[in-house]
Amino acid sequence: MAEIRLRQLAHSYSRQPTSEADYALHALEHVWEQGGAYALLGPSGCGKSTLLNIISGLLTPSHGDVLFDGKPVNALSPQARNIAQVFQFPVVYDTMTVFDNLAFPLRNQGVDEGRVRARVEEIAEVLDLSAVLKKKARNLSADEKQKVSMGRGLVRDDVSAILFDEPLTVIDPHLKWKLRRKLKQIHEQFNITMIYVTHDQLEASTFADKIAVMHGGRIVQFGTPRELFERPRHTFVGYFIGSPGMNFIDVRAEADGVSFDGLHLTLPEGLRERMAATAGGRLQVGIRPEFVQLWDGPLDNAFAVQVLDIEDLGTYRIVTFQLGSATLKARLGEDRPLPAGQAWVTLPSQWLMLYVDDVLLEAGP
């Protein structure tokens, strides 16, 4: 296992990049600690797979360094880095048995056959593959093939890290939760540094202790699933994490808060002081739909709104409403009464976030 550090890492697929737009990754500084379970989360094209391939050695970065335990590995091949990588589509040797697929990395290293058998049987038991060890890989289902692909990475006990590049994409939805739980169990059992690339926030949250959210070739926030949900430090994180994503309203500064469309929101003093010290920039207020409070009658500090739509999703409902010129959403539990037509909304100040040019503005001490 290894600590993996990125130092001023940047990459462009252009031979002669002339502007920031030519870069797939922009000057990353980041650390994955030894033995951690991490996710790289973001939409297609944000740089996730590029970064993973640089860590594994399949790509050489245009600038900067990848360090394993403090030592630069840019010049090392993937084999020399002792990295195991599991790809989106299962990579197995169809003509070999499952046993021989799992044994292949160990036999390549010249490991004693007794040790090979013991290790293969151990990993097969962890992955629920014991019953198919004698089967040819070509006869396996897609999820079994992916487990074999994972097992080839796990069977070696000298790997620096295991990298997963959207490994559950081809797996049937009803089997995905089983494999996510299995990966979590494997991490807890073997304490291997794992980095899991995905565009699915549920996969990231159920697998990883910490998530790096990527947007436009940058890591815009690194934190626990709870931190990303409760305090998104960038508007993209607020939008991308959550179902539905965060509500955002363009606002302008006032003496004791912000306003939009003639409506006023009071902000805490510390936040007002920070806002006053900010020179210009686009101001937005954000609040999670879960924290919006919807009422069927007038209330102190409540805004009158028009309910536009109610979407029933079984265990909860999404209410879409109009507040001034802003279209916002509230998420209500299945047992909550639903207002029709006109309703009233309160936006609790403790859950209001203020963003300047997409970056969270924190209240002063």
Secondary structure, 3 states (H helix, E strand, C coil): CCCEEEEEEEEECCCCCCCHHHEEEEEEEEEECCCCEEEEECCCCCCHHHHHHHHHCCCCCCEEEEEECCEECCCCCCCCCCEEEECCCCCCCCCCEHHHHHHHHHHHCCCCHHHHHHHHHHHHHHCCCHHHCCCEHHHCCHHHHHHHHHHHHHCCCCCCEEEEECCCCCCCHHHHHHHHHHHHHHHHHHCCCEEEEECCHHHHHHHCCEEEEEECCEEEEEECHHHHHHCCCEHHHHHHCCCCCCEEEEEEEECCEEEECCEEEECCHHHHHHHHCCCCCCEEEEECHHHCEEECCCCCCCEEEEEEEEEECCCEEEEEEEECCEEEEEEEECCCCCCCCEEEEECCHHHCEEEECCEECCCCC
